[in-house]
Structures are given as C-alpha cells and as structure tokens.
Amino acid sequence: MWRIYAEAHRVLVLDDWMRQLHSRDSSLNTKGVVLALSNWQRLLWALQEGVLAQNLFFQLQDEVESVHEMTKMEDGIEERRK
C-alpha cells in the first residue's frame, strides 16, 4: 500500500467528523482538534496516507481543503473569510 499512497497525485480523506466542518467558519484550532479526534486517526492506513501522500486533502462539508491550507497561519484564514 505504501507505493499506492506515495505515487498517488492526490489522496482524499473522507471522515464523518471532518465532513461536519465548514471550511470558512471553522478556526484552525477547531480543525486541528476535530482532526486529532477523528476516526481517520484510528485507522491503520492513515499513517501511510498522511505521511506518504504528496497532496493530502480532507473533504469538509462545503469543500475540499488540503493539509497545506489547513496549516496556514490564522491570519491567512481570517483574510480568506473577508
């Protein structure tokens, strides 16, 4: 499986907890807490997905958001909301 995740152009994570979040209404802290407590974190292959994927995305309620977008500084997120 490691080769599949390492060679995949994009990996999309579908998790019920993450899908309840709105990208624009949820703070960076909220996203982090929900991600840490999500069922995805408990899956054996999640480590492979998270570490090996070149581009990791999460399906939120209103859009798909990349890990890079989620980890931007809070100021950047506030700027996007305007």
Backbone torsions as a table, in degrees:
resi	resn	phi	psi	omega
1	MET	NA	-30.1	-177.8
2	TRP	-56.3	-38.2	-178.9
3	ARG	-66.1	-38.4	179.5
4	ILE	-60.6	-48.7	-179.3
5	TYR	-69.5	-38.8	-179.0
6	ALA	-68.1	-33.0	-177.5
7	GLU	-94.6	-9.4	179.7
8	ALA	-69.1	137.1	178.0
9	HIS	-69.6	-40.2	178.2
10	ARG	-141.9	146.5	174.7
11	VAL	-124.9	126.5	-179.3
12	LEU	-107.4	124.5	178.8
13	VAL	-96.4	126.3	176.0
14	LEU	-112.4	111.9	-178.7
15	ASP	-136.6	133.2	-176.8
16	ASP	-57.5	-40.4	-179.7
17	TRP	-66.6	-44.4	-179.6
18	MET	-65.7	-33.1	-178.1
19	ARG	-72.3	-8.7	176.6
20	GLN	-86.9	-11.5	-178.3
21	LEU	-85.0	141.9	170.5
22	HIS	-94.7	131.1	-175.9
23	SER	-60.7	-41.5	-175.4
24	ARG	-84.4	-25.3	-176.4
25	ASP	-93.3	-10.0	-176.2
26	SER	-102.2	129.6	179.7
27	SER	-73.2	166.2	176.5
28	LEU	-59.3	-40.9	178.6
29	ASN	-63.0	-43.5	179.5
30	THR	-62.4	-45.0	178.8
31	LYS	-60.8	-41.6	179.9
32	GLY	-64.0	-43.4	179.5
33	VAL	-65.8	-46.0	-179.8
34	VAL	-62.9	-41.1	178.0
35	LEU	-63.4	-43.7	-179.7
36	ALA	-63.6	-32.6	-178.4
37	LEU	-95.4	-2.1	-174.5
38	SER	-68.9	158.9	177.1
39	ASN	-64.5	-28.2	-179.5
40	TRP	-58.1	-37.1	-179.4
41	GLN	-64.6	-21.6	-177.1
42	ARG	-90.1	-5.6	-178.3
43	LEU	-84.5	138.4	-177.5
44	LEU	-59.8	-39.8	-176.7
45	TRP	-81.4	-6.0	179.7
46	ALA	-62.7	-35.0	177.8
47	LEU	-61.8	-44.4	177.8
48	GLN	-63.5	-44.8	178.7
49	GLU	-59.0	-50.2	-175.0
50	GLY	-67.2	-38.1	-176.6
51	VAL	-85.9	-40.7	-172.1
52	LEU	-90.6	-23.8	-176.4
53	ALA	-64.3	132.8	177.2
54	GLN	-69.5	-40.0	-179.5
55	ASN	-135.5	107.1	-177.2
56	LEU	-102.5	127.7	-178.1
57	PHE	-124.1	150.7	175.8
58	PHE	-120.7	135.4	175.6
59	GLN	-83.2	114.7	173.8
60	LEU	-98.1	-179.5	-175.6
61	GLN	-63.8	-39.8	-173.7
62	ASP	-108.0	-10.0	177.9
63	GLU	-170.6	173.1	174.9
64	VAL	-94.3	135.5	-178.6
65	GLU	-130.7	135.9	-179.5
66	SER	-81.5	161.2	175.8
67	VAL	-59.7	-38.3	179.6
68	HIS	-62.5	-40.0	177.3
69	GLU	-66.7	-38.1	-178.7
70	MET	-69.0	-27.3	-175.1
71	THR	-97.2	8.5	175.4
72	LYS	-64.9	157.7	177.7
73	MET	-59.5	149.5	-179.8
74	GLU	-55.2	-35.3	178.6
75	ASP	-61.0	-39.8	179.1
76	GLY	-64.3	-37.4	179.0
77	ILE	-68.9	-43.0	178.0
78	GLU	-61.4	-37.9	179.6
79	GLU	-64.2	-39.0	-179.5
80	ARG	-65.8	-31.1	-176.9
81	ARG	-69.9	-24.0	-175.3
82	LYS	-74.1	NA	NA
